[in-house]
Amino acid sequence: MEAVDILLEKWRDRGLSIDAGDNATAAAADVVVLATPWDGATQTASSVEDQLRGKVIISMANALTRIGKEFEPLVPPRGSVAASVQAKVPHCLVAAAFHHVPAKELGDLNHPIESDVLICSDHVEAGRVTSEIVSKVPNMRPLDAGELAMATPIESFTAVLLQLNMHYKTRVAVKFTGVPEPEAATGVASVDGAGADGKTDTKANAKAKVDGKDKGQAAKGTASA
Ligand SMILES: NC(=O)c1ccc[n+]([C@@H]2O[C@H](COP(=O)([O-])OP(=O)(O)OC[C@H]3O[C@@H](n4cnc5c(N)ncnc54)[C@H](OP(=O)(O)O)[C@@H]3O)[C@@H](O)[C@H]2O)c1
């Protein structure tokens, strides 16, 4: 059974609009979420580079390894997975986001997870679109974490969260205090003054998860925002 069939069956009452597809199909979406293990991210993106050209790509991969009982961050080329992807597919607008959100809890539609989502990008449009998607998830707050260089500490910090999960036998999420609500929090695009009113003209009405090696099989988990 495909992952998409499991999701449709599980959330039958939600009327989800999701389809399975290979990476090329996923890359045809308006906004693409790159959610492979860290060491497959650049190759996966470059394999569908033509379809991704000019689009917002949301990179959520964390370069981590487990050594004994410890999770340790790795440092990929250019400091982060997101920056590596941006360098590999330079005609795309890469934003880094969702690194700290536990997937299982995010996928439980009956119990919204309360979490901030740090977003960083070198492209105002990518930050704005990503922020808009995050805003649509109940109890989630997008936060502008600056340029793509910030992906290095954001990705690395995930090791700390995994360590906490192990120690406290739980699944933690991140919530920051002291951030003014709500205008500043929605203002990823307000870095340069654009879109600070929170109005959207984005075409981001679809996103997809590029989550398989491009070997022609149906990708698991093409998902809507
Ligand atoms: N799980 C979480 O809670 C969470 C939260 C935030 C961020 N992340 C990040 O999101 C990414 C995906 O996490 P996950 O838990 O979904 O991982 P996963 O289940 O291990 O892998 C996700 C998908 O990546 C594909 N894949 C595996 N190896 C690949 C390769 N070498 N090249 C291209 N695709 C490959 C797999 O497709 P096939 O089965 O078809 O091979 C799988 O469907 C990771 O980088 C993780 O750090 C995860």
The ligand as an SDF file (V2000), in Angstrom:
LIG
                    3D

 48 52  0  0  0  0  0  0  0  0999 V2000
   11.2390   12.7670   10.9440 N   0  0  0  0  0  0  0  0  0  0  0  0
   11.2010   13.9530   11.5410 C   0  0  0  0  0  0  0  0  0  0  0  0
   10.5920   14.1140   12.5930 O   0  0  0  0  0  0  0  0  0  0  0  0
   11.9130   15.1340   10.9130 C   0  0  0  0  0  0  0  0  0  0  0  0
   11.6530   16.4170   11.3920 C   0  0  0  0  0  0  0  0  0  0  0  0
   12.2910   17.4900   10.8100 C   0  0  0  0  0  0  0  0  0  0  0  0
   13.2000   17.2770    9.7800 C   0  0  0  0  0  0  0  0  0  0  0  0
   13.4330   16.0070    9.3510 N   0  0  0  0  0  0  0  0  0  0  0  0
   14.3940   15.8200    8.2680 C   0  0  0  0  0  0  0  0  0  0  0  0
   13.6520   15.4480    7.1140 O   0  0  0  0  0  0  0  0  0  0  0  0
   14.4200   14.5100    6.3510 C   0  0  0  0  0  0  0  0  0  0  0  0
   13.5800   13.2780    6.1090 C   0  0  0  0  0  0  0  0  0  0  0  0
   13.2690   12.7020    7.3440 O   0  0  0  0  0  0  0  0  0  0  0  0
   12.4160   11.3530    7.4160 P   0  0  0  0  0  0  0  0  0  0  0  0
   12.2900   11.0150    8.8360 O   0  0  0  0  0  0  0  0  0  0  0  0
   11.1820   11.5050    6.5830 O   0  0  0  0  0  0  0  0  0  0  0  0
   13.4650   10.3660    6.7180 O   0  0  0  0  0  0  0  0  0  0  0  0
   13.2760    8.9800    5.9840 P   0  0  0  0  0  0  0  0  0  0  0  0
   11.9040    8.4500    6.2700 O   0  0  0  0  0  0  0  0  0  0  0  0
   14.4540    8.1630    6.3300 O   0  0  0  0  0  0  0  0  0  0  0  0
   13.4130    9.3450    4.4560 O   0  0  0  0  0  0  0  0  0  0  0  0
   12.4560   10.1120    3.7540 C   0  0  0  0  0  0  0  0  0  0  0  0
   12.4680    9.6870    2.2980 C   0  0  0  0  0  0  0  0  0  0  0  0
   13.7670    9.9210    1.7100 O   0  0  0  0  0  0  0  0  0  0  0  0
   13.9900    8.9310    0.7270 C   0  0  0  0  0  0  0  0  0  0  0  0
   15.4310    8.6010    0.6430 N   0  0  0  0  0  0  0  0  0  0  0  0
   16.1340    7.7540    1.4220 C   0  0  0  0  0  0  0  0  0  0  0  0
   17.4360    7.7690    1.0760 N   0  0  0  0  0  0  0  0  0  0  0  0
   17.5390    8.6210    0.0370 C   0  0  0  0  0  0  0  0  0  0  0  0
   18.6300    9.0400   -0.7880 C   0  0  0  0  0  0  0  0  0  0  0  0
   19.8870    8.6200   -0.5770 N   0  0  0  0  0  0  0  0  0  0  0  0
   18.3580    9.9140   -1.7760 N   0  0  0  0  0  0  0  0  0  0  0  0
   17.1020   10.3740   -1.9940 C   0  0  0  0  0  0  0  0  0  0  0  0
   16.0410   10.0120   -1.2490 N   0  0  0  0  0  0  0  0  0  0  0  0
   16.2610    9.1430   -0.2470 C   0  0  0  0  0  0  0  0  0  0  0  0
   13.1890    7.7240    1.1350 C   0  0  0  0  0  0  0  0  0  0  0  0
   12.5670    7.2540   -0.0400 O   0  0  0  0  0  0  0  0  0  0  0  0
   12.6030    5.6950   -0.4350 P   0  0  0  0  0  0  0  0  0  0  0  0
   11.9710    4.9560    0.6930 O   0  0  0  0  0  0  0  0  0  0  0  0
   11.8300    5.6400   -1.7080 O   0  0  0  0  0  0  0  0  0  0  0  0
   14.0570    5.3490   -0.6310 O   0  0  0  0  0  0  0  0  0  0  0  0
   12.1400    8.2070    2.1250 C   0  0  0  0  0  0  0  0  0  0  0  0
   10.8420    8.1090    1.5900 O   0  0  0  0  0  0  0  0  0  0  0  0
   15.6960   14.2000    7.1310 C   0  0  0  0  0  0  0  0  0  0  0  0
   16.7700   14.9070    6.5500 O   0  0  0  0  0  0  0  0  0  0  0  0
   15.3840   14.6910    8.5270 C   0  0  0  0  0  0  0  0  0  0  0  0
   16.5560   15.1810    9.1490 O   0  0  0  0  0  0  0  0  0  0  0  0
   12.8000   14.9300    9.8830 C   0  0  0  0  0  0  0  0  0  0  0  0
  1  2  1  0
  2  3  2  0
  2  4  1  0
  4  5  1  0
  4 48  2  0
  5  6  2  0
  6  7  1  0
  7  8  2  0
  8  9  1  0
  8 48  1  0
  9 10  1  0
  9 46  1  0
 10 11  1  0
 11 12  1  0
 11 44  1  0
 12 13  1  0
 13 14  1  0
 14 15  2  0
 14 16  1  0
 14 17  1  0
 17 18  1  0
 18 19  2  0
 18 20  1  0
 18 21  1  0
 21 22  1  0
 22 23  1  0
 23 24  1  0
 23 42  1  0
 24 25  1  0
 25 26  1  0
 25 36  1  0
 26 27  1  0
 26 35  1  0
 27 28  2  0
 28 29  1  0
 29 30  1  0
 29 35  2  0
 30 31  1  0
 30 32  2  0
 32 33  1  0
 33 34  2  0
 34 35  1  0
 36 37  1  0
 36 42  1  0
 37 38  1  0
 38 39  2  0
 38 40  1  0
 38 41  1  0
 42 43  1  0
 44 45  1  0
 44 46  1  0
 46 47  1  0
M  CHG  2   8   1  16  -1
M  END
$$$$
